[in-house]
Amino acid sequence: MKIQAVVFLLLCFSPFSAGALPYCQVLHADELKAAGIGRLSDVFPLFFDWSFWTVDGFRVYTSTRLFNPGTQRYWVCYIDGQRMDDFFAGDYSINLLPLNVDQIDSIKVASQPAFINSDFSAHGIIEIFTKNPEPGFYLSAKYYHGNEAGDPGPYIYTSQKSENVDQQGPDYSTSFGWTGKRFRLMTGAATLRHTSTDSEILSRHRNRPWELLRPQASIWYATLGYQGERWHHLMHVGQGASGAPWLIEEYGAELSHAIYADCEVFVESCYRHLGLSGCRTGRNGNQTTYHLKLASSRTAKPVNYDGLDFDWNLHSITGHLLTEHRIITFPAALGYSFRRHILHSRFAPLKPVYGSDFIYTRLNIPLFHLSSPVEFGMRFLDNKPTFQVKTGLEWQFNRRHRASLHASDCSNNTEENDLLFWLYNGYRPSGFENFVDLDQNRYHLTTIGLEYFYSSDSPLKVTTGMTWQRLRNFPKGWSKNSDGFYSISLMMFYRFHRIFCSHIYCSFLDSDFSGQKFLGKYQVKMLNYFTPVENFSVFMMLTYLSRTNWSAFFNPDVAPNFFYYSLPAQFTADLTLKKWLWKRRIGASFILRNLLNRPVQTFPRGANFNLSLYVLAEFNL
């Protein structure tokens, strides 16, 4: 009751501007290119206050550090305002999103609970914005290929041989577009490949067909945009699929970790998306945004896979309408969103159709140097309401100093596009008959945060803050209730002239979650960009993560009947050299990851990654 009282007392304050994500990290296109980003999943290590992990290096997962990475994958992803997260089991394979990396203009990442597009996310938000090229035609192509150090090469059949190492790629992608006065058109396609020969994985799947250890993915997409004086619209259509090659040799499916059965499973996935979004701006600054999406997510076992028998084909239609206006002189907003899902499967429950509706409202009351909006949402799933509220207070002392206090309180059901929801309601594929018994109680999350911002005339910016969270009524056998845990963070940005800038992020997390220390207490990241001349850059990322204990995974070497696994502390260094030629039409990047060549394991029972060399070549016309 004390926490609810604190939240109630803060009901007229909010630390973020209307319609904007709070405390977001922004990565721009130039930063992504300097860091040598070849795949969408390569951006995860750049995120502050997030964790990432992978089994084989191809399907990469991420979550905010405030949640258990073994079970929490429910962040939401938007591309130009269109939601893109209808994957099987919340098992986001971000490399299957229908978009090429070279078309990204910026990425915004928020780890705090927040409202977005008349909806609410308690587990983090990733927003991707695409480029709007200059008028005329545009053509780009990219080649991306990497290999771990230690490959036996020509010594494979001699006494000097060593074990094979993982090979990433080669990846090929191309984009073509045209931009006019009002309209723009962009199309693109890509193919991605990976060869997983790590001993950790081979020891468990040595008798599997070799195709299963060589995942293949292909994507295509097209966007059509219109920009008027008051209206702008964007239509995005595309597909991403794994295990379905084009005109190349037969490659296999992706290796996924089924969190609710605690086992590995090979899957072939196909995600299709057709979305329309837009915005209208009135003369007095009023704004109306909308989004309508049709999507399908199919996941099935490969034909040559004798493991779990399952199939999943979820069709969905979602949309939102949000209007922002003024009541007297106070900025306000009112919104509505909906979701409808239909599951087609041999194992589908008796009721294969579910839907939810969400109502959202916001009011901002400025008071001198204070900003004080109130946001409230109500979601209905099968006529059962859940509530979300976010409030706070922001002080703008002067142009250099700013402080904010915020609080949010939300109750939530599992999302109806998630495997856990359908397991609750009767979906039982082979291998899930005896999965851990889970209650369908909706969980309750309370968050309170305090932040301070400093920005000087000199090239120094500092942000520091503290966040406290409590999680209750979580599904039985998944994560225990929490008495509350907190995190403290410090972020600094410094620029020296035009040739050097550095982002430094440090965080401490009190990770004692009902006696289960499942997260690393300390995380330190340093992103350094050095540009001595106009067409040459050096990027170095230093990362430290303290010891992590993964309490959701079975390790018989530790205890026969206890779920526990520990990964040691890790310090890694990555280096990227980038060179541009011919007025920045041709670019070449040489990327060294895990420069210290110490084996890095990001996931229990996952692959060990050593020093790897990547080459990225791109052409822009």
ABEGO torsion letter per residue (X at the ends): XAAAAAAAAAAABBABBBGBBBGBBBBBAAAAAAAGBABAAAAAAABBGBBBBBAAGABBBBBBAABBAAABAABBBBBGGBBBAABBGGBBBAAABBBBAAABABBBBBABBBBBGGBBBAAEBBBBBBBBBBBEBBBBBBBBBBBBBGBAEAAAABAABBBBBBBBOBBBBBBBBBBBAABBBBBBBBBBBBBBABAAAAAAAAABBAAAABBBBBBBBBBBBBBBAABBBBBBBBBBBBGBBBABBBBBBBBBBBAAAGBBBBBBBBBBBBBBBBBBBBAAGBBBBBBBBBBBBBBBBBAABABBBBBBBBBBBBBBBBBBBBBEABBBBBBBBBBBBBBBBAABBABABBBBBBBBBBBBBBBEABBBBBBBBBBBBGGBBBBBBBBEBBBBABAABBBBBBBBBBBBBBBAABAAAAAAAGBBBBGAAABBBBBABBBBBBBBBBBBBBBBABABBBBBBBBBBBBBGBBBGABBBBAEBBBBBBBBBBBBEAABBBBBBBBBBBABBGGBBABBABBBBBBBBBBABAABBBBBBBBBBBBBBBAABBBAAABAABBBBBBBBBBBBBBBBBBBBGGGABBBBBBBBGAAGBBBBABBGBBBBBBBBBBBBBBBX
